[in-house]
Amino acid sequence: MDTQFKNMKTHARLTSKGMWYEWRMKLLEGLKIGLAQVSEGMMKDDEVLSAQESQLENTLSPLLQQHESLTNECMDLQSKVDAVPEDEREELDAVREQLVAMDSEIEEKRKRVLEFQKGLHTMDTAIQNVAEVREECIAAVKKSQKLCEECRGWTASEVALLKGKPSCLMLWQSL
């Protein structure tokens, strides 16, 4: 019986070891699958980052060159400003103020010119309207004169002239 008990004990120990190894193998397989997925994701991320990095280099290098040139230009201008004596700076400031005043004056005059042009345009249209009305009035006067001429009656002197006798009115007009 001791051997049987010993065999059962060994069998239980080996069965438990087998279960532990089986659990461990499943755990390792899960970890391997997870790590493979993470590796694939990291490869995709690397591709995306490489593409973005190349785009960034394409746009960043001209910007860096432009920044460097602008920095150099700024330093050159600053050195030129520092080289100008204080007397000339005051004179330059006065000239700048005059330029600003002239610019505002020019802008004001441009606005006035635009207003005058608008006024001129409205006057031109008003003159055209008046000319059209005048033409209509002249045509109406001519029409009315023609109608008056057609509808006028004969005077006594005209009738007498046509008959060949002088009328009293004609005698009186001759005096």
Protein Blocks (a to p, Z undefined) as FASTA:
>chain_A
ZZmmmmmmmmmmmmmmmmmmmmmmmmmmmmmmmmmmmmmmmmmmmmmmmmmmmmmmmmmm
mmmmmmmmmmmmmmmmmmmmmmpcfklmmmmmmmmmmmmmmmmmmmmmmmmmmmmmmmmm
mmmmmmmmmmmmmmmmmmmmmmmmmmmmmmpccdfklmmmmnopacfklmmmmZZ
